[in-house]
Amino acid sequence: TWNVTCTYSQFLAQKTPTCCVSLSSFYNETIVPCPQCACGCQNTSQPGSCVDPKAPHIALVVPSTGKNNYAPLVQCTSHMCPVRVHWHVKQNYKEYWRVKVTITNFNYNMNYTQWNLVVQHPNFDNLTQIFSFNYKSLTPYTAINDTAMLWGVKFYNDLLSQAGQLGNVQSELLFRKDKATFTFEKGWAFPRRIYFNGDNCVMPPPDAYPWLPNGSSHQLISTLSLLTTLLAAMAFLLGYA
């Protein structure tokens, strides 16, 4: 008899990452893109190594045969990743907050059938409702519920089509606020890690996250201005007396 153990290594399977993450929020106009060259850089010495989505005859550039070819033929982007996951902090309510997740396929050769997304965030313990995706909690530690698996609804969005108008799927997640932990400060509302089909996606650097506007400096300036005005008025009245 034989006992065979198979282990998958993302680094051995391909030399470069296969997905990246971008971020945005309602409280900051900054849209944080995927890190530049996250999955490789454009090869300027060999034009045609990627496909310009604005090409007038894009159908002639992209072969109609050979779909699900594992060799990626990607859209020309700054990150050059076949898949991008966008996490948008959409709305804030009194007791809840809402997130929109969009998965975009930039690969012209690949339809991702039965795709899955694994997201790590501390507020998954308070997930109230999810729209148009399936959800299952992953609890590697009994007391910590911070990891979730998301995948498409069968016959609806379980197929992530190749690059083009239909090459994206999206959903919204509604979380209940935990007063002990919830905050929008210091990028807390954004995921810690994201995996697409088991591959670790490249995250933006933490210092690039959309942070809350800093109102403390304005408050300090207003307080100093008020104090200065009050002292000037007192000096004027004393001098006049």
Steps between C-alpha positions, in 0.01 A plus 500: 500500500600861444429812699535807276489854636467783246606852591430804284753783498403830342867591456581176321186510284585841351784747533277803555178561699167454326283760672514833679278717721389862462319709762263796530254652748213747521688722746807558282525589132822301468472176303795279588588292192677167491873542559686576181647190333328283764485207258770616260579808293407577142770382261571815301762321291234264364184689400197274509591320821171632637177619341388862492126497584452810283636330188254552211525139383539323832318192367784449252763529773339252736478145362147357497627145556689357789287642780601382844859499384699531823758727335358844583437759231421801716372850449770767508495647851744649747483182709478239221298259716249257351257567789434810712288505816364841599379564858287814535375625837165619370274628781486566871185457707430540868536130581628357170752566223504378140775379268496438125731233358577484126708231329625594152656259252767657275592169336375460141584129500330384817149445630516432874237239572395440860734771625540572870622787713639473854502824698645567843343783701422521874138608447392176327386389842220756456408444134124559478416458132675433170350569158554285185793295638502185709672518838657255740689581817847351533604466861861382532481603865185425697484836675589709192262535206684738268527302175230442241473314172288664229396342171244552225139392488453206261370597153523868598854619568702185567670559162746791484523568128818601319595866464231717351165648595393183682835441665400593853280387789403705803316481827432703814556402862314646796681492835364577845722732700675363806546803723802343664699471177333696219680804358572659163838622621839371385359282224314266735206469255718338233585128477817355646546242223314386190543175308352428155473131411750427775764748383611781729415835340742792519372768742584872482747624762324595827616863486311544171159402641220762487498640852240716668546875448700635793283755680714528811732761350205721401357468847835600652526801270147610590576471872822701467323766292227534761755524782705760310191710430394482866844610625510786249156620612601488866821694427304760308247545784776523763689753292188706446422497873 
